[in-house]
Structure formats: C-alpha cells, structure tokens
Amino acid sequence: MREGGHVSLYIADFRSFIPRIEDWGERGLIHHLRKGYPSRNLAQLASHPSIFDSLQDLIDITLELDTRYHEREIEKSHNQEKKPEVLNSNSSRPQNSPSSSQKKKKNFQKRDKPHSSLFNEGFKLMNSEKKRRIKEGLCTYCGGKHSLESCFKRPQNKLSQPSGRFPSQGKALVEIMLCSMIFTIFHQEHNFAF
C-alpha cells in the first residue's frame, strides 16, 4: 500500500487472507493488520481514545479516520486551486514548479497485475513474475532491489518437511512466512514507505 492510498483497499486484501490465517487469533490479526497501515493512519490511531477489542472495531475506526483524511486532502487541493499563482521574485511570470504531491504521483508507477496474480495456487511465484524480477535485477524471494543471495527476508535454513503433515508449530511458521512475503511484495509494488 502506498502512503497516499486508501486503506480500504488494503483492508479488503487483508480480509481475503483471513481464512488462511484465522488460527492466529484476534490479537494476531489486529497486530498484522496494523503493521501494514501507512504512518498517517498509525499516528491517527495512536491519538484515538478507543481500545480495539476486535478486528472489526479497528477496521471501522480506521476506515472512518481514513475517510476524514482523504476528505481533508480534497479540501486542501480545492483551496490551493483558488489561491492566486505565486510570482517568482526574479521575474514577473508565475512560477510553474510542480508540487510535492504531483512529483510523488509522477514517480509512482502502478503495476498492471494485482499482487494475488503473482502466485499460483501453491503460493509459488509464477514463472512470468520470476522472469520479470530477474530481468529487472530484483530479488526473486521478496522483490526487493537486491540479489537473492543477500536477501535478509529469506530464511537461511529451510524447514525440512517430514513425511506426512507439518507439526502444528511448523505449519503456523510456514503460514506466517508466506503471509509476510505476500504483504511485503504488495507494499513494494505500491511504493509504500513508512
């Protein structure tokens, strides 16, 4: 999720993962949902008097705060349009420099594919995405701007899979690693910075 984006999209994506991670419990889900919030929402939640007893409480308050934030941004842009142009001190011509928000929009390149289309049913990276990452010099594990060998997110000791099922703790660890990787890729795709 990028810094100026709507939290509702992030929450919708997070909700799609809940059936796969529901054994984390309510507190675990709340923790991981908040980890993905942009800094502006974390600051708003920190100053909010409510205590979040359930995931739905957190979602409701976050959506309300995010809606207010975007309404204020729209008001600010309308107020800036009404202000007269600033004159450059060296000339009588108006200064035409793009605002910082315009620069951010220009630098942001939206991906064609949503993050869910990067993985197949077995949570393995699709060949087309793997080739793209190799071509662009990105890590094939997390999508970062480094090599696979230097990836700090890649587990150094892979879990050995015993015959049969994983023990319950091992299965939970694998699910945490997969979800963490998916959210990391999602945030990197949308140039989300904390």
MDTraj code that builds the backbone (N, CA, C; nanometers):
import mdtraj as md
import numpy as np

residues = "MET ARG GLU GLY GLY HIS VAL SER LEU TYR ILE ALA ASP PHE ARG SER PHE ILE PRO ARG ILE GLU ASP TRP GLY GLU ARG GLY LEU ILE HIS HIS LEU ARG LYS GLY TYR PRO SER ARG ASN LEU ALA GLN LEU ALA SER HIS PRO SER ILE PHE ASP SER LEU GLN ASP LEU ILE ASP ILE THR LEU GLU LEU ASP THR ARG TYR HIS GLU ARG GLU ILE GLU LYS SER HIS ASN GLN GLU LYS LYS PRO GLU VAL LEU ASN SER ASN SER SER ARG PRO GLN ASN SER PRO SER SER SER GLN LYS LYS LYS LYS ASN PHE GLN LYS ARG ASP LYS PRO HIS SER SER LEU PHE ASN GLU GLY PHE LYS LEU MET ASN SER GLU LYS LYS ARG ARG ILE LYS GLU GLY LEU CYS THR TYR CYS GLY GLY LYS HIS SER LEU GLU SER CYS PHE LYS ARG PRO GLN ASN LYS LEU SER GLN PRO SER GLY ARG PHE PRO SER GLN GLY LYS ALA LEU VAL GLU ILE MET LEU CYS SER MET ILE PHE THR ILE PHE HIS GLN GLU HIS ASN PHE ALA PHE".split()
xyz = np.array([
    [0.0836, -0.1176, 0.0000],
    [0.0000, 0.0000, 0.0000],
    [0.0877, 0.1234, 0.0000],
    [0.0597, 0.2172, -0.0898],
    [0.1390, 0.3392, -0.0930],
    [0.0860, 0.4389, 0.0086],
    [0.1698, 0.5341, 0.0441],
    [0.1401, 0.6270, 0.1538],
    [0.0122, 0.7060, 0.1314],
    [-0.0181, 0.7493, 0.0114],
    [-0.1369, 0.8310, -0.0126],
    [-0.2601, 0.7505, -0.0487],
    [-0.2500, 0.6182, -0.0511],
    [-0.3603, 0.5342, -0.0950],
    [-0.4705, 0.5202, 0.0079],
    [-0.5780, 0.4574, -0.0340],
    [-0.6923, 0.4354, 0.0546],
    [-0.6718, 0.3060, 0.1330],
    [-0.6910, 0.3131, 0.2625],
    [-0.6738, 0.1972, 0.3498],
    [-0.7791, 0.0911, 0.3201],
    [-0.8926, 0.1313, 0.2662],
    [-0.9998, 0.0352, 0.2380],
    [-0.9525, -0.0741, 0.1422],
    [-0.8653, -0.0396, 0.0472],
    [-0.8128, -0.1401, -0.0459],
    [-0.7221, -0.2388, 0.0272],
    [-0.6395, -0.1868, 0.1165],
    [-0.5517, -0.2726, 0.1955],
    [-0.6344, -0.3655, 0.2849],
    [-0.7382, -0.3110, 0.3478],
    [-0.8232, -0.3914, 0.4361],
    [-0.8940, -0.5011, 0.3571],
    [-0.9404, -0.4682, 0.2375],
    [-1.0061, -0.5692, 0.1536],
    [-0.9091, -0.6820, 0.1197],
    [-0.7850, -0.6475, 0.0852],
    [-0.6848, -0.7504, 0.0576],
    [-0.6553, -0.8327, 0.1825],
    [-0.6440, -0.7662, 0.2965],
    [-0.6160, -0.8359, 0.4218],
    [-0.7289, -0.9334, 0.4539],
    [-0.8526, -0.8890, 0.4348],
    [-0.9673, -0.9775, 0.4633],
    [-0.9651, -1.1024, 0.3760],
    [-0.9121, -1.0904, 0.2542],
    [-0.9070, -1.2082, 0.1672],
    [-0.8087, -1.3127, 0.2200],
    [-0.7126, -1.2716, 0.3041],
    [-0.6159, -1.3653, 0.3608],
    [-0.6609, -1.4243, 0.4939],
    [-0.7617, -1.3673, 0.5568],
    [-0.8040, -1.4122, 0.6901],
    [-0.8405, -1.5607, 0.6941],
    [-0.9117, -1.6161, 0.5959],
    [-0.9429, -1.7597, 0.6054],
    [-0.8182, -1.8483, 0.6115],
    [-0.7077, -1.8013, 0.5549],
    [-0.5849, -1.8808, 0.5553],
    [-0.5075, -1.8664, 0.6862],
    [-0.5347, -1.7597, 0.7616],
    [-0.4555, -1.7312, 0.8813],
    [-0.5415, -1.7139, 1.0058],
    [-0.6649, -1.7652, 1.0028],
    [-0.7556, -1.7405, 1.1145],
    [-0.7090, -1.8055, 1.2445],
    [-0.6165, -1.9014, 1.2378],
    [-0.5669, -1.9624, 1.3608],
    [-0.4680, -1.8719, 1.4343],
    [-0.4408, -1.7530, 1.3827],
    [-0.3559, -1.6556, 1.4520],
    [-0.4288, -1.5939, 1.5701],
    [-0.5594, -1.5985, 1.5684],
    [-0.6376, -1.5379, 1.6757],
    [-0.6621, -1.3905, 1.6498],
    [-0.7556, -1.3357, 1.7256],
    [-0.7979, -1.1958, 1.7072],
    [-0.6816, -1.0981, 1.7277],
    [-0.6045, -1.1156, 1.8337],
    [-0.4934, -1.0245, 1.8641],
    [-0.3865, -1.0302, 1.7545],
    [-0.3576, -1.1498, 1.7052],
    [-0.2581, -1.1642, 1.5982],
    [-0.3027, -1.0959, 1.4700],
    [-0.4304, -1.1105, 1.4368],
    [-0.4837, -1.0454, 1.3167],
    [-0.4784, -0.8934, 1.3307],
    [-0.5148, -0.8428, 1.4493],
    [-0.5095, -0.6978, 1.4734],
    [-0.3662, -0.6479, 1.4568],
    [-0.2723, -0.7207, 1.5145],
    [-0.1316, -0.6804, 1.5060],
    [-0.0845, -0.6732, 1.3603],
    [-0.1119, -0.7774, 1.2827],
    [-0.0639, -0.7812, 1.1445],
    [-0.1375, -0.6823, 1.0548],
    [-0.2638, -0.6563, 1.0830],
    [-0.3367, -0.5553, 1.0059],
    [-0.2734, -0.4183, 1.0282],
    [-0.2442, -0.3851, 1.1531],
    [-0.1843, -0.2540, 1.1850],
    [-0.0446, -0.2400, 1.1267],
    [0.0302, -0.3507, 1.1163],
    [0.1662, -0.3445, 1.0609],
    [0.1663, -0.2907, 0.9183],
    [0.0603, -0.3162, 0.8444],
    [0.0552, -0.2736, 0.7055],
    [0.0009, -0.1338, 0.6835],
    [-0.0456, -0.0697, 0.7895],
    [-0.1022, 0.0648, 0.7751],
    [0.0061, 0.1669, 0.7424],
    [-0.0288, 0.2687, 0.6659],
    [0.0667, 0.3775, 0.6428],
    [0.0866, 0.4575, 0.7714],
    [0.1950, 0.5309, 0.7784],
    [0.2295, 0.6032, 0.9011],
    [0.1219, 0.7028, 0.9419],
    [0.0537, 0.7634, 0.8461],
    [-0.0502, 0.8616, 0.8820],
    [-0.1625, 0.7951, 0.9609],
    [-0.1994, 0.6712, 0.9234],
    [-0.3054, 0.6013, 0.9952],
    [-0.2586, 0.5556, 1.1328],
    [-0.1340, 0.5151, 1.1430],
    [-0.0819, 0.4744, 1.2734],
    [-0.0810, 0.5931, 1.3690],
    [-0.0449, 0.7103, 1.3180],
    [-0.0452, 0.8307, 1.4021],
    [-0.1873, 0.8658, 1.4452],
    [-0.2827, 0.8539, 1.3529],
    [-0.4221, 0.8831, 1.3867],
    [-0.4743, 0.7847, 1.4909],
    [-0.4416, 0.6569, 1.4752],
    [-0.4885, 0.5558, 1.5701],
    [-0.4248, 0.5751, 1.7074],
    [-0.2992, 0.6185, 1.7095],
    [-0.2310, 0.6398, 1.8376],
    [-0.2979, 0.7508, 1.9174],
    [-0.3520, 0.8496, 1.8478],
    [-0.4167, 0.9605, 1.9185],
    [-0.5658, 0.9353, 1.9419],
    [-0.6170, 0.8219, 1.8945],
    [-0.7589, 0.7903, 1.9098],
    [-0.7821, 0.7271, 2.0463],
    [-0.8865, 0.7691, 2.1182],
    [-0.9078, 0.7200, 2.2547],
    [-0.9581, 0.5757, 2.2638],
    [-1.0051, 0.5174, 2.1552],
    [-1.0647, 0.3836, 2.1617],
    [-0.9604, 0.2745, 2.1808],
    [-1.0025, 0.1696, 2.2487],
    [-0.9226, 0.0484, 2.2607],
    [-0.9883, -0.0532, 2.1690],
    [-0.9078, -0.1193, 2.0893],
    [-0.9620, -0.2092, 1.9883],
    [-0.9693, -0.3506, 2.0440],
    [-1.0922, -0.3918, 2.0787],
    [-1.1122, -0.5247, 2.1335],
    [-1.1321, -0.6281, 2.0245],
    [-1.1699, -0.5830, 1.9058],
    [-1.1913, -0.6775, 1.7972],
    [-1.1346, -0.6204, 1.6681],
    [-1.1114, -0.7096, 1.5758],
    [-1.0603, -0.6705, 1.4446],
    [-1.1582, -0.5764, 1.3758],
    [-1.2872, -0.6039, 1.3895],
    [-1.3884, -0.5202, 1.3244],
    [-1.3888, -0.3783, 1.3817],
    [-1.3676, -0.3639, 1.5137],
    [-1.3575, -0.2295, 1.5742],
    [-1.2434, -0.1507, 1.5117],
    [-1.1282, -0.2154, 1.4993],
    [-1.0114, -0.1500, 1.4396],
    [-1.0400, -0.1099, 1.2954],
    [-1.1016, -0.1991, 1.2188],
    [-1.1326, -0.1702, 1.0784],
    [-1.2290, -0.0535, 1.0682],
    [-1.3355, -0.0540, 1.1492],
    [-1.4355, 0.0537, 1.1430],
    [-1.3737, 0.1898, 1.1729],
    [-1.2952, 0.1975, 1.2790],
    [-1.2350, 0.3260, 1.3169],
    [-1.1313, 0.3691, 1.2137],
    [-1.0536, 0.2737, 1.1628],
    [-0.9532, 0.3074, 1.0615],
    [-1.0191, 0.3617, 0.9357],
    [-1.1272, 0.2982, 0.8918],
    [-1.1965, 0.3459, 0.7715],
    [-1.2528, 0.4862, 0.7929],
    [-1.3058, 0.5110, 0.9120],
    [-1.3595, 0.6437, 0.9431],
    [-1.2483, 0.7492, 0.9395],
    [-1.1344, 0.7192, 1.0026],
    [-1.0222, 0.8131, 1.0044],
    [-0.9654, 0.8347, 0.8641],
    [-0.9570, 0.7269, 0.7864],
    [-0.9022, 0.7383, 0.6513],
    [-0.9939, 0.8203, 0.5609],
    [-1.1250, 0.8033, 0.5780],
    [-1.2206, 0.8825, 0.5003],
    [-1.2040, 1.0304, 0.5320],
    [-1.1905, 1.0629, 0.6607],
    [-1.1682, 1.2031, 0.7000],
    [-1.0389, 1.2578, 0.6397],
    [-0.9347, 1.1769, 0.6420],
    [-0.8056, 1.2196, 0.5866],
    [-0.8199, 1.2558, 0.4385],
    [-0.8841, 1.1684, 0.3614],
    [-0.8978, 1.1937, 0.2175],
    [-0.9913, 1.3112, 0.1897],
    [-1.0925, 1.3306, 0.2737],
    [-1.1786, 1.4484, 0.2585],
    [-1.0985, 1.5762, 0.2805],
    [-1.0110, 1.5761, 0.3816],
    [-0.9257, 1.6934, 0.4067],
    [-0.8302, 1.7180, 0.2903],
    [-0.7762, 1.6110, 0.2327],
    [-0.6853, 1.6262, 0.1185],
    [-0.7573, 1.6891, -0.0006],
    [-0.8822, 1.6487, -0.0231],
    [-0.9610, 1.7069, -0.1329],
    [-0.9865, 1.8543, -0.1051],
    [-1.0218, 1.8861, 0.0203],
    [-1.0437, 2.0268, 0.0570],
    [-0.9171, 2.1089, 0.0368],
    [-0.8026, 2.0547, 0.0759],
    [-0.6761, 2.1259, 0.0579],
    [-0.6490, 2.1530, -0.0898],
    [-0.6734, 2.0528, -0.1740],
    [-0.6464, 2.0724, -0.3170],
    [-0.7407, 2.1763, -0.3763],
    [-0.8663, 2.1805, -0.3316],
    [-0.9598, 2.2824, -0.3806],
    [-0.9177, 2.4211, -0.3340],
    [-0.8706, 2.4317, -0.2098],
    [-0.8250, 2.5609, -0.1579],
    [-0.7001, 2.6095, -0.2308],
    [-0.6108, 2.5185, -0.2679],
    [-0.4900, 2.5570, -0.3402],
    [-0.5225, 2.6041, -0.4813],
    [-0.6249, 2.5451, -0.5430],
    [-0.6646, 2.5864, -0.6776],
    [-0.7198, 2.7285, -0.6768],
    [-0.7828, 2.7693, -0.5671],
    [-0.8434, 2.9018, -0.5585],
    [-0.7409, 3.0107, -0.5290],
    [-0.6228, 2.9745, -0.4734],
    [-0.5213, 3.0739, -0.4391],
    [-0.4583, 3.1291, -0.5671],
    [-0.4196, 3.2583, -0.5673],
    [-0.3529, 3.3150, -0.6845],
    [-0.2145, 3.2535, -0.7009],
    [-0.1646, 3.2567, -0.8246],
    [-0.0339, 3.1994, -0.8529],
    [0.0748, 3.2808, -0.7847],
    [0.1775, 3.2125, -0.7360],
    [0.2888, 3.2780, -0.6683],
    [0.3852, 3.3307, -0.7735],
    [0.4261, 3.4558, -0.7582],
    [0.5202, 3.5144, -0.8524],
    [0.6621, 3.4875, -0.8069],
    [0.7477, 3.4566, -0.9024],
    [0.8888, 3.4368, -0.8745],
    [0.9512, 3.5728, -0.8472],
    [1.0388, 3.5821, -0.7489],
    [1.0985, 3.7111, -0.7127],
    [1.1887, 3.7661, -0.8229],
    [1.2396, 3.6807, -0.9122],
    [1.3297, 3.7253, -1.0181],
    [1.2570, 3.7709, -1.1431],
    [1.1301, 3.7397, -1.1557],
    [1.0580, 3.7776, -1.2769],
    [0.9131, 3.8068, -1.2435],
    [0.8427, 3.8590, -1.3410],
    [0.7015, 3.8884, -1.3201],
    [0.6133, 3.7736, -1.3660],
    [0.6755, 3.6652, -1.4139],
    [0.5983, 3.5492, -1.4587],
    [0.5639, 3.4590, -1.3409],
    [0.4476, 3.3918, -1.3468],
    [0.4149, 3.2965, -1.2404],
    [0.5135, 3.1797, -1.2429],
    [0.5420, 3.1281, -1.1269],
    [0.6348, 3.0166, -1.1155],
    [0.5583, 2.8870, -1.1389],
    [0.6070, 2.8030, -1.2287],
    [0.5391, 2.6783, -1.2625],
    [0.6194, 2.5586, -1.2141],
    [0.6330, 2.5432, -1.0861],
    [0.7020, 2.4256, -1.0343],
    [0.5973, 2.3302, -0.9788],
    [0.6120, 2.2007, -1.0095],
    [0.5132, 2.1041, -0.9610],
    [0.5215, 2.0897, -0.8098],
    [0.4043, 2.0685, -0.7488],
    [0.4005, 2.0497, -0.6038],
    [0.4585, 1.9135, -0.5682],
    [0.4868, 1.8933, -0.4410],
    [0.5452, 1.7663, -0.3977],
    [0.4489, 1.6505, -0.4217],
    [0.3176, 1.6751, -0.4095],
    [0.2219, 1.5668, -0.4341],
    [0.2197, 1.5300, -0.5820],
    [0.2401, 1.6294, -0.6712],
    [0.2454, 1.5994, -0.8141],
    [0.3714, 1.5201, -0.8468],
    [0.4826, 1.5528, -0.7810],
    [0.6063, 1.4784, -0.8032],
    [0.5895, 1.3339, -0.7598],
    [0.5236, 1.3133, -0.6451],
    [0.5013, 1.1775, -0.5966],
    [0.4165, 1.0987, -0.6948],
    [0.3112, 1.1632, -0.7477],
    [0.2245, 1.0944, -0.8428],
    [0.3012, 1.0582, -0.9687],
    [0.3916, 1.1465, -1.0121],
    [0.4687, 1.1222, -1.1332],
    [0.5648, 1.0059, -1.1126],
    [0.6262, 0.9981, -0.9942],
    [0.7221, 0.8921, -0.9659],
    [0.6554, 0.7572, -0.9444],
    [0.5290, 0.7585, -0.9056],
    [0.4585, 0.6338, -0.8771],
    [0.4161, 0.5678, -1.0073],
    [0.4574, 0.4444, -1.0253],
    [0.4159, 0.3688, -1.1420],
    [0.3316, 0.2521, -1.0943],
    [0.2076, 0.2488, -1.1380],
    [0.1161, 0.1444, -1.0935],
    [0.1425, 0.0172, -1.1733],
    [0.1427, -0.0944, -1.1041],
    [0.1642, -0.2233, -1.1703],
    [0.0375, -0.2669, -1.2413],
    [0.0558, -0.3412, -1.3488],
    [-0.0581, -0.3908, -1.4248],
    [-0.1301, -0.5023, -1.3502],
    [-0.0543, -0.5845, -1.2787],
    [-0.1126, -0.7022, -1.2147],
    [-0.1365, -0.6771, -1.0666],
    [-0.2487, -0.7252, -1.0120],
    [-0.2639, -0.7199, -0.8668],
    [-0.1705, -0.8236, -0.8039],
    [-0.1368, -0.8062, -0.6755],
    [-0.0401, -0.8945, -0.6116],
    [-0.0855, -1.0392, -0.6073],
    [-0.2157, -1.0639, -0.6067],
    [-0.2642, -1.2017, -0.5983],
    [-0.2329, -1.2810, -0.7246],
    [-0.2083, -1.2139, -0.8378],
    [-0.1784, -1.2857, -0.9614],
    [-0.0299, -1.3181, -0.9738],
    [0.0500, -1.2848, -0.8732],
    [0.1926, -1.3142, -0.8768],
    [0.2217, -1.4573, -0.8340],
    [0.1270, -1.5197, -0.7646],
    [0.1490, -1.6519, -0.7094],
    [0.0481, -1.7511, -0.7660],
    [0.0928, -1.8754, -0.7793],
    [-0.0006, -1.9794, -0.8210],
    [-0.0697, -2.0358, -0.6971],
    [-0.1473, -2.1415, -0.7142],
    [-0.2252, -2.1956, -0.6025],
    [-0.1378, -2.2479, -0.4888],
    [-0.0169, -2.2907, -0.5185],
    [0.0730, -2.3422, -0.4150],
    [0.1586, -2.2346, -0.3521],
    [0.1217, -2.1065, -0.3702],
    [0.1957, -1.9910, -0.3175],
    [0.3378, -1.9851, -0.3720],
    [0.3582, -2.0362, -0.4920],
    [0.4881, -2.0243, -0.5566],
    [0.4794, -1.9123, -0.6583],
    [0.5892, -1.8414, -0.6743],
    [0.5971, -1.7303, -0.7674],
    [0.5764, -1.7819, -0.9094],
    [0.4900, -1.7158, -0.9842],
    [0.4645, -1.7581, -1.1216],
    [0.5890, -1.7316, -1.2062],
    [0.6075, -1.8130, -1.3108],
    [0.7268, -1.8018, -1.3947],
    [0.7410, -1.6638, -1.4566],
    [0.6300, -1.6049, -1.5010],
    [0.6374, -1.4728, -1.5642],
    [0.6876, -1.3678, -1.4652],
    [0.6419, -1.3755, -1.3399],
    [0.6862, -1.2805, -1.2380],
    [0.8318, -1.3059, -1.2012],
    [0.8719, -1.4316, -1.1962],
    [1.0108, -1.4641, -1.1652],
    [1.1036, -1.4101, -1.2745],
    [1.0648, -1.4270, -1.4007],
    [1.1450, -1.3755, -1.5125],
    [1.1537, -1.2235, -1.5079],
    [1.0418, -1.1579, -1.4756],
    [1.0412, -1.0116, -1.4681],
    [1.1381, -0.9636, -1.3603],
    [1.1354, -1.0286, -1.2449],
    [1.2238, -0.9884, -1.1355],
    [1.3703, -1.0093, -1.1719],
    [1.3996, -1.1202, -1.2374],
    [1.5375, -1.1456, -1.2798],
    [1.5807, -1.0405, -1.3814],
    [1.4936, -1.0109, -1.4778],
    [1.5238, -0.9118, -1.5821],
    [1.5494, -0.7736, -1.5219],
    [1.4722, -0.7355, -1.4191],
    [1.4855, -0.6036, -1.3574],
    [1.5869, -0.6013, -1.2434],
    [1.6529, -0.7153, -1.2192],
    [1.7554, -0.7202, -1.1151],
    [1.6998, -0.7185, -0.9741],
    [1.5785, -0.7699, -0.9561],
    [1.5152, -0.7720, -0.8240],
    [1.5321, -0.9088, -0.7597],
    [1.5187, -0.9134, -0.6298],
    [1.5256, -1.0384, -0.5549],
    [1.4059, -1.1253, -0.5931],
    [1.4304, -1.2514, -0.6240],
    [1.3199, -1.3396, -0.6618],
    [1.2438, -1.3911, -0.5403],
    [1.2951, -1.3657, -0.4198],
    [1.2244, -1.4088, -0.2993],
    [1.1250, -1.3036, -0.2515],
    [1.1725, -1.1781, -0.2354],
    [1.0847, -1.0751, -0.1789],
    [1.0560, -0.9600, -0.2750],
    [1.1248, -0.9531, -0.3884],
    [1.1014, -0.8457, -0.4849],
    [1.1790, -0.7190, -0.4556],
    [1.2683, -0.7217, -0.3566],
    [1.3471, -0.6035, -0.3209],
    [1.4570, -0.5763, -0.4218],
    [1.5221, -0.4617, -0.4072],
    [1.6274, -0.4213, -0.5007],
    [1.7627, -0.4746, -0.4541],
    [1.7723, -0.6047, -0.4416],
    [1.8960, -0.6715, -0.4034],
    [1.8913, -0.8123, -0.4615],
    [2.0010, -0.8875, -0.4499],
    [2.0037, -1.0231, -0.5052],
    [1.9420, -1.1221, -0.4062],
    [1.9077, -1.2375, -0.4580],
    [1.8500, -1.3432, -0.3750],
    [1.9482, -1.3853, -0.2656],
    [2.0769, -1.3897, -0.2994],
    [2.1783, -1.4329, -0.2037],
    [2.1902, -1.3373, -0.0849],
    [2.1635, -1.2084, -0.1076],
    [2.1770, -1.1109, 0.0014],
    [2.0428, -1.0738, 0.0650],
    [1.9374, -1.1477, 0.0342],
    [1.8040, -1.1175, 0.0870],
    [1.7982, -1.1490, 0.2366],
    [1.7689, -1.0466, 0.3167],
    [1.7613, -1.0666, 0.4610],
    [1.6280, -1.1266, 0.5033],
    [1.5297, -1.1300, 0.4137],
    [1.3988, -1.1860, 0.4478],
    [1.3921, -1.3357, 0.4191],
    [1.4839, -1.3850, 0.3399],
    [1.4837, -1.5260, 0.3026],
    [1.5381, -1.6094, 0.4187],
    [1.4637, -1.7108, 0.4590],
    [1.5133, -1.7940, 0.5695],
    [1.6387, -1.8702, 0.5258],
    [1.7441, -1.8618, 0.6044],
    [1.8709, -1.9265, 0.5692],
    [1.8595, -2.0780, 0.5794],
    [1.7917, -2.1255, 0.6806],
    [1.7732, -2.2691, 0.6985],
    [1.6305, -2.3028, 0.6624],
    [1.6138, -2.3652, 0.5489],
    [1.4786, -2.4003, 0.5062],
    [1.4241, -2.5093, 0.5982],
    [1.2929, -2.5028, 0.6206],
    [1.2287, -2.6050, 0.7031],
    [1.2300, -2.7371, 0.6279],
    [1.2740, -2.8415, 0.6930],
    [1.2680, -2.9720, 0.6282],
    [1.1291, -3.0285, 0.6523],
    [1.0694, -3.0734, 0.5456],
    [0.9320, -3.1219, 0.5559],
    [0.9342, -3.2718, 0.5842],
    [0.8928, -3.3145, 0.7042],
    [0.8893, -3.4567, 0.7344],
    [0.7781, -3.5245, 0.6547],
    [0.7871, -3.6551, 0.6469],
    [0.6816, -3.7259, 0.5755],
    [0.5507, -3.7051, 0.6493],
    [0.4444, -3.6873, 0.5750],
    [0.3156, -3.6582, 0.6371],
    [0.2966, -3.5091, 0.6520],
    [0.2282, -3.4692, 0.7595],
    [0.1950, -3.3276, 0.7809],
    [0.3004, -3.2585, 0.8659],
    [0.3017, -3.1247, 0.8553],
    [0.3872, -3.0449, 0.9432],
    [0.3347, -3.0553, 1.0855],
    [0.4220, -3.0471, 1.1835],
    [0.3715, -3.0286, 1.3194],
    [0.2993, -2.8944, 1.3250],
    [0.2079, -2.8776, 1.4177],
    [0.1250, -2.7567, 1.4199],
    [0.2089, -2.6301, 1.4307],
    [0.3180, -2.6311, 1.5066],
    [0.4020, -2.5115, 1.5171],
    [0.4721, -2.4839, 1.3852],
    [0.5200, -2.5865, 1.3183],
    [0.5872, -2.5688, 1.1895],
    [0.4922, -2.5153, 1.0844],
    [0.3684, -2.5637, 1.0856],
    [0.2690, -2.5168, 0.9892],
    [0.2385, -2.3688, 1.0113],
    [0.2256, -2.3284, 1.1369],
    [0.1987, -2.1875, 1.1668],
    [0.3148, -2.1008, 1.1205],
    [0.4379, -2.1477, 1.1391],
    [0.5550, -2.0718, 1.0961],
    [0.5562, -2.0557, 0.9448],
    [0.5239, -2.1617, 0.8724],
    [0.5190, -2.1547, 0.7263],
    [0.4119, -2.0553, 0.6820],
    [0.2943, -2.0584, 0.7453],
    [0.1876, -1.9647, 0.7095],
    [0.2285, -1.8206, 0.7379],
    [0.2955, -1.7969, 0.8495],
    [0.3424, -1.6618, 0.8825],
    [0.4422, -1.6143, 0.7778],
    [0.5350, -1.7013, 0.7389],
    [0.6350, -1.6631, 0.6389],
    [0.5685, -1.6308, 0.5058],
    [0.4715, -1.7125, 0.4639],
    [0.4036, -1.6889, 0.3365],
    [0.3262, -1.5581, 0.3386],
    [0.2505, -1.5342, 0.4434],
    [0.1723, -1.4104, 0.4519],
    [0.2627, -1.2885, 0.4610],
    [0.3708, -1.3009, 0.5348],
    [0.4657, -1.1899, 0.5447],
    [0.5248, -1.1586, 0.4085],
    [0.5573, -1.2617, 0.3318],
    [0.6142, -1.2419, 0.1989],
    [0.5119, -1.1767, 0.1063],
    [0.3869, -1.2200, 0.1114],
    [0.2826, -1.1635, 0.0255],
    [0.2611, -1.0168, 0.0580],
    [0.2516, -0.9825, 0.1867],
    [0.2316, -0.8425, 0.2238],
    [0.3526, -0.7575, 0.1876],
    [0.4727, -0.8123, 0.2009],
    [0.5933, -0.7379, 0.1638],
    [0.5916, -0.7061, 0.0155],
    [0.5588, -0.8040, -0.0665],
    [0.5536, -0.7822, -0.2111],
    [0.4465, -0.6805, -0.2445],
    [0.3315, -0.6908, -0.1809],
    [0.2224, -0.5966, -0.2060],
    [0.2666, -0.4542, -0.1759],
    [0.3322, -0.4341, -0.0622],
    [0.3758, -0.2996, -0.0235],
    [0.4834, -0.2477, -0.1161],
    [0.5755, -0.3345, -0.1604],
    [0.6813, -0.2897, -0.2501],
    [0.6253, -0.2519, -0.3862],
    [0.5245, -0.3229, -0.4321],
    [0.4641, -0.2919, -0.5615],
    [0.4003, -0.1547, -0.5617],
    [0.3480, -0.1137, -0.4488],
    [0.2775, 0.0141, -0.4424],
    [0.3638, 0.1235, -0.3821],
    [0.4953, 0.1012, -0.3814],
    [0.5909, 0.2011, -0.3319],
    [0.5509, 0.2559, -0.1964],
    [0.5089, 0.1692, -0.1074],
    [0.4645, 0.2099, 0.0255],
    [0.5857, 0.2318, 0.1128],
    [0.5953, 0.3486, 0.1712],
    [0.7097, 0.3796, 0.2573],
    [0.6603, 0.4200, 0.3949],
    [0.7272, 0.3705, 0.4971],
    [0.6925, 0.4077, 0.6343],
    [0.7824, 0.5185, 0.6803],
])
top = md.Topology()
chain = top.add_chain()
for i, resn in enumerate(residues, 1):
    res = top.add_residue(resn, chain, resSeq=i)
    for name in ("N", "CA", "C"):
        top.add_atom(name, md.element.get_by_symbol(name[0]), res)
traj = md.Trajectory(xyz[None], top)
